[in-house]
């Protein structure tokens, strides 16, 4: 059974690079990768906060949050 990995970002260059290098590197036979652009889907900021995301880009995998680099804090996306 595949696990969903959710990659949250805001579209900045740091986020796009992380998506291209990290999210796309996950094994597709093990993970369904969902990419969420919080700048375009502001309705999902609360979901990201509830998952423990504090800044983007971030990857939520198996309930754990991995903050990849500091592109933007979630407060800036509200």
N, C-alpha and C positions, 0 to 999 in steps of 0.2 A: 504494500500500500504506500502511495506517495504522500509525503508531507508537504504542506504549503509553506513556502518561504516568502515572506512579504518584504519587499524592498521599498522603503519610503524615501522620496527625494523631493527637491523643490525646483529642479530644472537648471540649477547653476552648473558651471563647468566642473566643479568638484563632484557634484552628484552624478552628472552624466558620465564622467570618467569612471566613477565607482560602479555605476550600473554596467557599463561596458566590460569592465575588468573583473568584477566580483559576481554580480548577480548572474551574468551570462556564463560564468565558469562553473556554476553548480550543476551537478550531474542530473540531467533531465529524467533519467530513469528512477531517481530517488526523490526529486523535488518538483513540485509545480511552483514556478516562480511567478508571483504577482508583483508587478511594478505599479506603485501608486505615486503619482505626481501630485503632491499636496498643494502646489500652487494652483493647479487646475481643479483639484477635488478637495476643496476646503472642508467639505462636509465630513471628510475622513480624518481630520486633524484630531478630533476627540478620540477616535479609535486608536490612532497612533499613540496618543498620550496614555490611554488605558493599557496599552501593551508595554509601556515603559520607555517609549522613545522620547528623548529630550532634545535631540537635534538631528538634522539630516545632513548627509545620507546615513541611513541606518537600515540594518537587515534584522528582521525578526524571524528566528529559526528555532523551532521546537520550544517556543515560549521564552527564549532568551533573546535579548536585544544586543546587537553588536553595532556600536557607534563607530562608523568607519573613519570619519574625518569631520571636522566642524565646518559645515557649509552655512547652516542657518539654524537658529533655535526655533522651536515650534511657536513661541510667542510671536515671532515675526511673520508667521504664516496665518495667523488668525485674522 
